[in-house]
Amino acid sequence: MKILIQDLETLRFLGTDGRWVPSKDDARDFHSLLPAFYHGRDFTSRRFQVLLYSAEDNFCTSIIAGVGMAHKKIELPIANTIEPRTHIEIKTTSNRFNTAFLRIGNEDVRRHLN
Protein backbone atom coordinates (compact mmCIF):
# COMPACT_ATOMS: atom_id res chain seq x y z
CA MET A 1 0.00 0.00 0.00
CA LYS A 2 1.18 3.50 -0.88
CA ILE A 3 -0.09 6.93 0.10
CA LEU A 4 0.13 9.27 -2.92
CA ILE A 5 -0.68 12.87 -3.81
CA GLN A 6 -2.53 13.46 -7.08
CA ASP A 7 -3.07 16.79 -8.83
CA LEU A 8 -6.81 17.02 -9.51
CA GLU A 9 -6.44 19.09 -12.69
CA THR A 10 -3.75 17.13 -14.52
CA LEU A 11 -4.33 13.78 -12.73
CA ARG A 12 -0.55 13.43 -12.32
CA PHE A 13 1.12 12.18 -9.14
CA LEU A 14 3.77 13.85 -7.02
CA GLY A 15 7.13 12.17 -7.60
CA THR A 16 10.07 11.73 -5.26
CA ASP A 17 11.90 14.70 -6.80
CA GLY A 18 8.91 17.04 -6.32
CA ARG A 19 7.81 16.90 -9.96
CA TRP A 20 4.49 15.62 -11.22
CA VAL A 21 4.74 12.17 -12.86
CA PRO A 22 2.12 10.29 -14.89
CA SER A 23 2.50 6.90 -13.21
CA LYS A 24 1.36 5.81 -9.75
CA ASP A 25 4.33 3.48 -9.56
CA ASP A 26 6.78 6.39 -9.96
CA ALA A 27 5.01 8.53 -7.36
CA ARG A 28 6.39 9.29 -3.91
CA ASP A 29 5.04 7.12 -1.10
CA PHE A 30 4.23 9.21 1.98
CA HIS A 31 3.47 6.13 4.15
CA SER A 32 0.91 8.08 6.18
CA LEU A 33 -2.15 10.26 5.56
CA LEU A 34 -1.32 13.39 7.56
CA PRO A 35 2.23 13.90 6.26
CA ALA A 36 0.88 13.54 2.71
CA PHE A 37 -1.94 16.01 3.28
CA TYR A 38 0.32 18.60 4.96
CA HIS A 39 2.93 18.23 2.22
CA GLY A 40 0.28 18.72 -0.46
CA ARG A 41 -1.11 21.77 1.32
CA ASP A 42 2.26 23.40 2.03
CA PHE A 43 4.29 22.53 -1.07
CA THR A 44 1.83 22.48 -3.95
CA SER A 45 -0.19 25.30 -5.44
CA ARG A 46 -3.06 23.32 -6.90
CA ARG A 47 -6.08 21.29 -5.85
CA PHE A 48 -4.94 17.81 -4.87
CA GLN A 49 -6.15 14.59 -3.35
CA VAL A 50 -4.41 12.03 -1.18
CA LEU A 51 -4.83 8.50 -2.50
CA LEU A 52 -4.46 5.04 -1.02
CA TYR A 53 -2.94 2.82 -3.73
CA SER A 54 -2.19 -0.89 -3.83
CA ALA A 55 -0.08 -2.00 -6.79
CA GLU A 56 -0.76 -5.72 -6.16
CA ASP A 57 -4.46 -5.53 -7.03
CA ASN A 58 -4.46 -2.09 -8.72
CA PHE A 59 -6.75 -0.70 -6.00
CA CYS A 60 -6.85 3.09 -5.71
CA THR A 61 -9.17 5.30 -3.65
CA SER A 62 -9.25 8.92 -2.60
CA ILE A 63 -8.92 9.53 1.13
CA ILE A 64 -8.95 13.33 1.42
CA ALA A 65 -8.71 16.37 -0.86
CA GLY A 66 -7.22 19.78 -0.30
CA VAL A 67 -5.87 22.96 -1.86
CA GLY A 68 -2.16 23.73 -1.99
CA MET A 69 -1.11 27.03 -0.48
CA ALA A 70 2.43 27.29 -1.88
CA HIS A 71 3.19 30.26 -4.13
CA LYS A 72 0.10 32.15 -3.01
CA LYS A 73 0.51 35.82 -2.30
CA ILE A 74 -0.67 36.58 1.19
CA GLU A 75 -1.94 40.10 1.68
CA LEU A 76 -2.39 41.28 5.21
CA PRO A 77 -4.24 44.47 6.00
CA ILE A 78 -1.84 47.15 7.15
CA ALA A 79 -3.11 49.29 9.95
CA ASN A 80 -2.42 52.99 10.00
CA THR A 81 1.07 53.24 11.34
CA ILE A 82 1.70 55.56 14.22
CA GLU A 83 4.78 57.68 13.82
CA PRO A 84 7.14 57.59 16.77
CA ARG A 85 6.91 60.93 18.53
CA THR A 86 8.34 62.73 21.47
CA HIS A 87 6.83 65.61 23.38
CA ILE A 88 8.50 68.82 24.51
CA GLU A 89 6.99 71.20 27.01
CA ILE A 90 6.94 74.77 25.76
CA LYS A 91 6.69 77.74 28.12
CA THR A 92 4.52 80.48 26.64
CA THR A 93 4.58 84.20 27.45
CA SER A 94 1.78 83.77 29.96
CA ASN A 95 3.97 81.25 31.89
CA ARG A 96 1.68 78.39 30.91
CA PHE A 97 3.09 75.09 29.76
CA ASN A 98 1.83 73.51 26.58
CA THR A 99 3.00 70.33 24.94
CA ALA A 100 4.21 70.10 21.36
CA PHE A 101 4.49 66.71 19.72
CA LEU A 102 7.37 66.28 17.30
CA ARG A 103 8.27 63.36 15.12
CA ILE A 104 11.37 61.59 16.34
CA GLY A 105 14.20 62.36 13.97
CA ASN A 106 13.11 65.93 13.28
CA GLU A 107 16.26 67.42 14.80
CA ASP A 108 16.05 70.86 13.09
CA VAL A 109 12.70 71.65 14.70
CA ARG A 110 13.85 70.36 18.06
CA ARG A 111 16.98 72.57 18.00
CA HIS A 112 14.89 75.60 17.01
CA LEU A 113 12.55 75.14 20.00
CA ASN A 114 15.36 74.66 22.50
C-alpha positions, 0 to 999 in steps of 0.5 A: 500500500502507498499513500500518494498525492494526485493533482486534480487538474492534470491527474498526475502524481507527485514524484520523489523529486517534487515533480508531477509524474504520470504513473502511480508506480513512480510517485512518492510514497508518503506512508501516512495520511497526515504527512501527505496532506500537509505536504500537499497543502504546504508545497503544492499550489493546486487542488490535490487529493491524497490516495491510497494505492495498492499495486498488487491488485491495482486498487486506488481510492481517494482519502482526502482532498485539499488545496495547496497554499504554496506560491500564493501571495498573502496580503495582510491588512496594514493598519495605520502606522503611528509615527514615533513621537516625542513631546516637549513642554513649551513655556509660553509668554503667559507662563503656561506650559503647553506640549508640542508633539514632534516626530522623532528624527526631526532634529532641526525643529527640536533645536529651534525650539530649544 
